[in-house]
Amino acid sequence: MVHKGQIWTSNKDLEHFLDALSQTKPLHLKNPDGMPLLTRREEEVVHFVADGLKNREIAERLRVKEHSVRNYLHRIFEKLGVSTRIELILYAFSHRDGSS
């Protein structure tokens, strides 16, 4: 995995990281003009992803179809220029509460 350029981490390390992330400041991503990049619902989805929930679990919490969660994630990935859930979590961690 590492040879292919991917990050390797143990499940325990990832769990620790997700726990730390869930205890951080809220996510409020803004563009240079101060306008929010994500809708309130998209921010909720990012929070649930950071909590380690799967699409099905997020859908249950939001009371929407799993397909809707996939659509939210696609739009979030497009808006933020990320392509994986891990990249999304790292992006959110580095840009939480106005530190963009």
N, C-alpha and C positions, 0 to 999 in steps of 0.2 A: 504494500500500500504506500509506504513512504517513498519507495523508489519511483512510484508513479506520480509523485508530487502531492499525495494526499496526506492529511494529518492523521496520525495514529494516536489514539488515547484509549485508556481503559474505560470500561463502563463506570468504575468507581470515580475516576477523575472527571468524567463527563457529568456524573451525578453531582459531584461537589461543585463544579462550575455552574450547573443549572441552579443549584440551591443558592449559591452566592448571587447569581443574576436575579433571581426572583426576589431577593431582599434589597435590591437597589432602588434608586429613585424611579419614578414613573417615566415612561417613554413618551416624549413629545417632540417628534422630529419636525423641523421647520426648514423651509427654503431660505435663501439669503434675504428675502423680503419679509421674513417672519411669518409666512403663511404655512399652515400645517401641510405636511407632505402626505399624511395618511388620514383617512377618515377615522372617526371614533371606533367604528366596527373593526377596521383594519388594525388599529392599535390594540384592540382586544385580542384579535387573532395572533398578533405578534407576542403578546403577553402569554397566551396559552401555549404557543410554540416554545417560548422560553421556559415555560413550566414543564416541558417535556411531553405534552399531550399529543396524541395522534389525531389525524383529521377527523376520524369518527368521534373521538371524545370531544373535540372542539365543537363539532356539529351538535352534539347532544347538549353541551353547555349553552351554546348560542341558540338552540332550538331552530336549527336550519338543516338543510340537506348537506350531506358530505360533499356533494358536487359544488355547493355554494362555497364551502371552505376552500376547496381547490381553486375556485375562481378568485376568492379573496387573496390566496397565497400567490397566484399568478400575477395579479395586479400589484401586490406588495413587492414581489421580486422585480417587476418591471420598474416601478417607481424608485426603488432603492438601488437598482443595479446589482442585485445579488442573484445567485442561482441555486443555492441550497439552504436548507434549514439552519445548518451550522453557520454559514455566512450571515444569514439573517440575524441569528442570535448574537454573533460577534458585532455586527453592525449596530444592533440595538444597544448592546452593552457600551459601545464606544460613543454613542450619540444620545444617551439618556438625558432627559430633563434639561434640554437647552445647551448641551455641550457639543452641538453640531458645529 
